[in-house]
Amino acid sequence: MIKEILTAKRGTKLRKNGSEVLKISIDQNEMMTILLINGNSFKADNISQLDLVIKPNNYYMIINNGNNTIELSFNKNISDHEIIYDPYKYTTTEKIDFKPDDFKQIYSVPEGYIDTLPKWYSFKFTYDEFNLIFVKPEMGISFQIHKKRSESWEILKGKPIIVSGNQVHYYVEDHNKFENSVNSYHSVINS
Protein backbone atom coordinates (compact mmCIF):
# COMPACT_ATOMS: atom_id res chain seq x y z
CA MET A 1 0.00 0.00 0.00
CA ILE A 2 1.10 3.53 -0.80
CA LYS A 3 0.77 5.97 2.12
CA GLU A 4 0.46 9.74 2.38
CA ILE A 5 0.51 11.80 5.58
CA LEU A 6 -1.71 14.87 5.83
CA THR A 7 -1.02 17.33 8.62
CA ALA A 8 -3.85 19.40 10.09
CA LYS A 9 -5.66 21.77 7.71
CA ARG A 10 -3.79 20.45 4.65
CA GLY A 11 -4.96 18.61 1.56
CA THR A 12 -3.65 16.28 -1.08
CA LYS A 13 -3.14 17.39 -4.64
CA LEU A 14 -6.24 17.28 -6.84
CA ARG A 15 -5.46 14.31 -9.06
CA LYS A 16 -7.05 12.42 -11.92
CA ASN A 17 -7.28 8.69 -11.29
CA GLY A 18 -5.87 6.25 -13.81
CA SER A 19 -7.73 3.49 -15.63
CA GLU A 20 -8.42 1.29 -12.57
CA VAL A 21 -10.57 1.72 -9.47
CA LEU A 22 -8.61 3.35 -6.64
CA LYS A 23 -9.42 2.63 -3.00
CA ILE A 24 -8.31 5.05 -0.30
CA SER A 25 -8.30 4.00 3.35
CA ILE A 26 -8.42 6.28 6.38
CA ASP A 27 -8.77 5.39 10.04
CA GLN A 28 -12.50 5.34 10.80
CA ASN A 29 -12.00 7.83 13.66
CA GLU A 30 -10.61 10.41 11.22
CA MET A 31 -13.46 10.15 8.67
CA MET A 32 -15.42 13.00 10.24
CA THR A 33 -12.47 15.41 9.92
CA ILE A 34 -11.98 15.20 6.16
CA LEU A 35 -13.41 16.96 3.13
CA LEU A 36 -13.57 14.92 -0.07
CA ILE A 37 -13.67 15.56 -3.80
CA ASN A 38 -14.60 12.40 -5.70
CA GLY A 39 -15.50 13.11 -9.32
CA ASN A 40 -18.25 15.74 -9.42
CA SER A 41 -19.09 15.27 -5.75
CA PHE A 42 -17.86 17.33 -2.79
CA LYS A 43 -18.55 15.89 0.66
CA ALA A 44 -17.96 17.49 4.04
CA ASP A 45 -19.85 15.08 6.28
CA ASN A 46 -21.19 11.54 6.46
CA ILE A 47 -18.20 10.28 4.50
CA SER A 48 -17.89 6.50 4.42
CA GLN A 49 -15.25 4.10 3.12
CA LEU A 50 -17.48 3.63 0.04
CA ASP A 51 -17.04 7.34 -0.74
CA LEU A 52 -13.29 6.71 -0.86
CA VAL A 53 -13.60 4.39 -3.85
CA ILE A 54 -12.50 6.44 -6.87
CA LYS A 55 -13.76 5.36 -10.28
CA PRO A 56 -11.37 5.22 -13.24
CA ASN A 57 -10.50 8.68 -14.62
CA ASN A 58 -12.32 10.51 -11.80
CA TYR A 59 -10.73 13.47 -10.05
CA TYR A 60 -10.06 13.14 -6.32
CA MET A 61 -8.71 15.17 -3.40
CA ILE A 62 -8.82 14.80 0.38
CA ILE A 63 -8.51 17.72 2.78
CA ASN A 64 -7.68 17.12 6.44
CA ASN A 65 -9.99 19.65 8.07
CA GLY A 66 -9.13 18.39 11.55
CA ASN A 67 -6.48 19.34 14.07
CA ASN A 68 -4.48 16.10 13.98
CA THR A 69 -2.27 14.45 11.40
CA ILE A 70 -3.96 11.66 9.43
CA GLU A 71 -2.61 8.86 7.27
CA LEU A 72 -4.07 7.92 3.88
CA SER A 73 -3.45 4.52 2.30
CA PHE A 74 -3.91 3.90 -1.43
CA ASN A 75 -4.34 0.41 -2.89
CA LYS A 76 -2.59 1.51 -6.12
CA ASN A 77 0.48 3.54 -6.98
CA ILE A 78 -0.75 7.12 -7.54
CA SER A 79 2.56 8.60 -8.70
CA ASP A 80 1.50 8.52 -12.35
CA HIS A 81 -1.91 10.14 -11.73
CA GLU A 82 -2.24 13.50 -13.46
CA ILE A 83 -2.01 16.43 -11.05
CA ILE A 84 -4.79 18.90 -11.81
CA TYR A 85 -4.05 21.28 -8.94
CA ASP A 86 -1.29 21.43 -6.34
CA PRO A 87 -2.37 23.78 -3.53
CA TYR A 88 1.20 23.99 -2.23
CA LYS A 89 3.08 24.45 -5.51
CA TYR A 90 4.18 27.98 -4.64
CA THR A 91 4.69 27.52 -0.89
CA THR A 92 8.40 28.36 -1.04
CA THR A 93 8.27 31.18 -3.61
CA GLU A 94 8.41 34.86 -2.76
CA LYS A 95 4.94 36.27 -2.22
CA ILE A 96 4.41 39.81 -3.46
CA ASP A 97 0.95 41.36 -3.21
CA PHE A 98 -0.49 42.91 -6.34
CA LYS A 99 -0.65 46.70 -6.46
CA PRO A 100 -4.00 48.18 -7.64
CA ASP A 101 -2.54 50.51 -10.28
CA ASP A 102 -0.29 47.83 -11.75
CA PHE A 103 -3.20 45.40 -11.79
CA LYS A 104 -5.51 47.88 -13.55
CA GLN A 105 -2.94 48.37 -16.31
CA ILE A 106 -3.06 44.66 -17.12
CA TYR A 107 -6.78 43.89 -16.66
CA SER A 108 -10.02 45.66 -17.45
CA VAL A 109 -11.27 46.78 -14.04
CA PRO A 110 -14.48 48.83 -13.91
CA GLU A 111 -14.30 52.18 -12.13
CA GLY A 112 -16.22 52.80 -8.93
CA TYR A 113 -14.69 50.26 -6.57
CA ILE A 114 -14.65 51.34 -2.93
CA ASP A 115 -11.97 49.03 -1.55
CA THR A 116 -9.31 46.54 -2.60
CA LEU A 117 -7.84 43.42 -1.05
CA PRO A 118 -4.51 42.56 -2.70
CA LYS A 119 -2.96 39.21 -1.93
CA TRP A 120 -0.13 37.37 -3.61
CA TYR A 121 -2.50 34.80 -5.15
CA SER A 122 -5.62 36.91 -5.82
CA PHE A 123 -6.95 40.44 -6.00
CA LYS A 124 -10.39 41.61 -4.89
CA PHE A 125 -12.08 44.86 -5.92
CA THR A 126 -15.08 45.69 -3.72
CA TYR A 127 -18.04 47.59 -5.20
CA ASP A 128 -21.33 48.58 -3.55
CA GLU A 129 -23.23 45.61 -5.00
CA PHE A 130 -20.56 43.04 -5.82
CA ASN A 131 -16.92 41.97 -5.58
CA LEU A 132 -14.66 41.37 -8.56
CA ILE A 133 -12.06 38.72 -7.73
CA PHE A 134 -9.09 37.70 -9.85
CA VAL A 135 -7.31 34.44 -8.99
CA LYS A 136 -3.82 33.77 -10.35
CA PRO A 137 -3.36 30.76 -12.64
CA GLU A 138 -2.56 27.53 -10.78
CA MET A 139 -3.91 29.06 -7.56
CA GLY A 140 -7.12 28.66 -5.60
CA ILE A 141 -9.16 30.25 -2.88
CA SER A 142 -9.49 28.06 0.21
CA PHE A 143 -12.45 25.77 0.74
CA GLN A 144 -14.63 27.99 2.88
CA ILE A 145 -18.06 28.33 4.39
CA HIS A 146 -19.99 31.42 5.53
CA LYS A 147 -22.33 31.10 8.49
CA LYS A 148 -24.24 34.37 7.97
CA ARG A 149 -24.29 35.11 4.26
CA SER A 150 -24.73 33.55 0.87
CA GLU A 151 -22.79 34.40 -2.28
CA SER A 152 -23.72 34.58 -5.95
CA TRP A 153 -20.89 34.01 -8.42
CA GLU A 154 -20.54 34.58 -12.13
CA ILE A 155 -17.46 33.35 -13.96
CA LEU A 156 -16.30 36.18 -16.21
CA LYS A 157 -13.20 34.66 -17.75
CA GLY A 158 -11.07 31.56 -17.54
CA LYS A 159 -11.86 27.88 -17.07
CA PRO A 160 -11.84 27.44 -13.28
CA ILE A 161 -12.81 24.47 -11.17
CA ILE A 162 -15.69 25.50 -8.91
CA VAL A 163 -16.82 23.85 -5.69
CA SER A 164 -20.33 24.98 -4.87
CA GLY A 165 -22.23 23.13 -2.17
CA ASN A 166 -21.87 19.41 -2.76
CA GLN A 167 -20.95 19.71 -6.45
CA VAL A 168 -17.64 20.16 -8.26
CA HIS A 169 -17.72 21.76 -11.72
CA TYR A 170 -14.64 21.37 -13.90
CA TYR A 171 -13.33 23.87 -16.45
CA VAL A 172 -16.35 26.15 -16.19
CA GLU A 173 -17.23 28.29 -19.20
CA ASP A 174 -17.58 32.08 -19.05
CA HIS A 175 -20.87 33.51 -17.69
CA ASN A 176 -21.87 30.41 -15.73
CA LYS A 177 -23.46 31.38 -12.41
CA PHE A 178 -23.37 29.69 -9.01
CA GLU A 179 -25.39 30.24 -5.85
CA ASN A 180 -23.51 29.45 -2.64
CA SER A 181 -26.01 29.29 0.18
CA VAL A 182 -25.35 29.99 3.85
CA ASN A 183 -23.34 27.15 5.46
CA SER A 184 -22.30 25.60 2.14
CA TYR A 185 -18.69 25.04 1.12
CA HIS A 186 -17.35 26.86 -1.91
CA SER A 187 -14.01 27.38 -3.62
CA VAL A 188 -12.45 28.56 -6.88
CA ILE A 189 -9.41 26.88 -8.40
CA ASN A 190 -7.86 28.58 -11.42
CA SER A 191 -6.22 25.44 -12.77
C-alpha positions, 0 to 999 in steps of 0.5 A, a space after each residue: 500500500 502507498 501511504 500519504 501523511 496529511 497534517 492538520 488543515 492540509 490537503 492532497 493534490 487534486 489528481 485524476 485517477 488512472 484506468 483502474 478503481 482506486 481505494 483510499 483507506 483512512 482510520 474510521 475515527 478520522 473520517 469526520 475530519 476530512 473533506 472529499 472531492 470524488 469526481 463531481 461530488 464534494 462531501 464534508 460530512 457523512 463520509 464513508 469508506 465507500 465514498 473513498 472508492 475512486 472510479 477510473 479517470 475521476 478526479 479526487 482530493 482529500 482535505 484534512 480539516 481536523 487538528 491532527 495528522 492523518 494517514 491515507 493509504 492507497 491500494 494503487 500507486 498514484 505517482 502517475 496520476 495527473 495532477 490537476 491542482 497542487 495547492 502547495 506548488 508555490 509555498 516556497 516562492 516569494 509572495 508579493 501582493 499585487 498593487 491596484 494601479 499595476 493590476 488595472 494596467 493589465 486587466 479591465 477593471 471597472 471604475 467605482 470600486 470602494 476598496 481593494 484586497 490585494 494578496 499574492 495569489 488573488 486580488 479583490 475589488 469591492 463595489 457597492 453591490 458586488 466583488 470582482 475577484 481575480 485568482 492567479 493561474 494555478 492558484 485557488 481560494 481556500 475551501 470555505 463556508 460562511 455562516 451568515 451570508 450567501 454568495 452569488 458568483 458569475 465566472 467572467 473569464 477563464 476555465 476554473 474548477 468550482 466547488 459549490 455546495 456538494 458539487 464540483 464543476 470542472 473547467 467552467 465556461 464564461 458567464 456560468 453562475 453559481 449560488 452558494 447558500 449559507 453554510 455551504 462550502 465553496 471554492 475557486 481553483 484557477 487550474 
